[in-house]
Amino acid sequence: MIGNARTLIRWLSTQEDGKIFEVKERKPKRSLTQNSYYWAMLNNLASVMRLDNERVHFLMLQRYGVYEVVSVRSDIDVSGYFKYFTEIGHGRTNGREFTHYKVFKGSSQMDSREFSVLIDGVRQECEDLDIPTLTRDEISQLKFIGVK
């Protein structure tokens, strides 16, 4: 069910006591136009930097993206679990060795606010390398076009 707090509370009060529900805030997703513009800027940036798109994408996620820190037993290969991560340290608990990672949210998983921060960072990187970009105002217009 989707609704504001009052609607949800009213609906929940009519449900059986034994049922379990999960409530989460609905956040706007980024637009397809934003996504296209991000990858166009990233393409140009990768070309100037002489790196492949995926490497530059990961660099931008590291600089401007969202991450969580997780600890995993050191004998577990996390590459099958996480796509974008960096190792940040080690520790021991109860005689077991753990590796600590920053795990970055992929751009397709970001909400519109998180993705806007990423776009602004990539735009600044492009400007620093004299790669033409849209202005901040022009980019802000993209945020309201074609929202999925």
C-alpha positions, 0 to 999 in steps of 0.5 A: 500500500502506498499513502501518507502517514494518516492513510497508512495508520488508518489502513494498518488499524484494520489489519489482523494483529498477527500480521507483520508489515514493513513501512518505508519512505517512498523516495523519488527515483532519478530520471532517465534523462539524468541517467543519459546525461551522466553516462554522456559526461562519464564517456567524455571524462573517460576519454580524456582520462584515457581510462575505460568507462567502468573504471571512471564510473567506480572512481566517481562512485568513490568520490561522490557516491553513497557507501556503507562499511561492512565487515566480512570474514577474511576467508570469504571472497566478496567479489561475488556479493558486491560490485563496487567495493574497496578494502579499508582494513582488517580486524579480529573478533573471537579469534576470527579475522575480518576484512572491512570494506566500503561498499558503494551503492551503484548509480542505478540504486540511487534515489534522485538526491544521491544521483544529483550529488553524483552528477554534480561531482562528475560535472565538476570533474568535467569542468576541471578538465575543460570538457563542456557540460550543461550548467547547474540550472540546465542540469536541474531541469533534467531532474524533473523530466521523464521521472520513472 
